[in-house]
């Protein structure tokens, strides 16, 4: 997915979430817990638009490190075996 499409998807989801009272209240509570303030929809859209592909790549390198990758599998594994190399980024 391109960065443009991802930004548009996120903005669309934010706008649609404002239509539900429950979702709106959850959003307000989450913002209060995480940021100690409320960001309006225009603020959030502005912040989304500022994100660059370089910033995303930097975050991905920080969070997705090969030595800390793990996997969880649920169900009948039928002898499935995974090596560390198969989990590497």
C-alpha positions as a printed Julia matrix, in Angstrom:
89×3 Matrix{Float64}:
   0.0     0.0    0.0
   1.33    3.43  -0.85
   1.84    6.07   1.81
  -0.86    8.22   0.17
  -3.4     5.4    0.33
  -2.48    4.6    3.94
  -2.92    8.25   4.96
  -6.26    8.47   3.16
  -7.44    5.22   4.8
  -6.46    6.47   8.27
  -8.14    9.84   7.76
 -11.3     8.17   6.48
 -11.39    5.86   9.5
 -10.97    8.82  11.85
 -13.82   10.74  10.27
 -16.11    7.7   10.29
 -15.3     7.02  13.95
 -16.76   10.41  14.86
 -20.22    9.2   13.84
 -20.47    6.82  16.79
 -20.85    8.29  20.28
 -19.09    5.29  21.83
 -16.17    5.52  19.42
 -15.94    9.26  19.95
 -15.81    8.89  23.74
 -13.21    6.1   23.46
 -11.09    8.35  21.27
 -11.32   11.2   23.79
 -10.36    8.9   26.66
  -7.43    7.43  24.71
  -6.1    10.87  23.83
  -6.38   12.0   27.44
  -4.48    8.92  28.67
  -1.74    9.03  26.02
  -1.24   12.75  25.44
  -2.9    14.59  28.39
  -4.81   16.64  25.84
  -7.39   16.41  23.07
  -6.48   16.7   19.38
  -9.27   17.89  17.1
  -9.88   16.19  13.76
  -8.11   18.99  11.88
  -5.06   18.62  14.14
  -4.97   14.86  13.57
  -5.32   15.18   9.8
  -2.5    17.74   9.79
  -0.26   15.4   11.78
  -1.06   12.49   9.47
  -0.2    14.59   6.42
   3.2    15.54   7.9
   4.38   11.91   8.12
   7.05   11.04   5.56
   8.11    7.68   4.18
  11.54    8.26   5.74
   9.94    8.62   9.19
   8.0     5.39   8.67
  11.13    3.53   7.6
  13.0     4.83  10.65
  10.22    3.64  12.97
  10.09    0.26  11.23
  13.84   -0.21  11.72
  13.47    0.64  15.4
  10.53   -1.67  16.1
  11.13   -4.58  13.73
  14.54   -5.86  14.7
  15.43   -9.42  13.74
  16.72  -10.34  17.2
  13.39   -9.48  18.83
  10.95  -11.04  16.35
   8.56  -13.62  17.78
   5.65  -15.63  16.46
   2.49  -17.0   18.03
   0.71  -19.9   16.38
  -2.68  -21.23  17.41
  -4.3   -24.46  16.32
  -3.18  -27.8   14.94
   0.4   -27.22  13.82
   0.84  -30.52  11.97
   4.54  -30.66  12.89
   5.25  -27.03  11.95
   8.79  -26.04  12.85
  10.15  -22.54  12.46
  13.79  -21.56  12.67
  15.14  -18.21  13.8
  16.19  -17.52  10.19
  12.61  -17.86   9.0
  11.54  -15.14  11.45
  14.27  -12.67  10.52
  13.24   -9.38   8.96
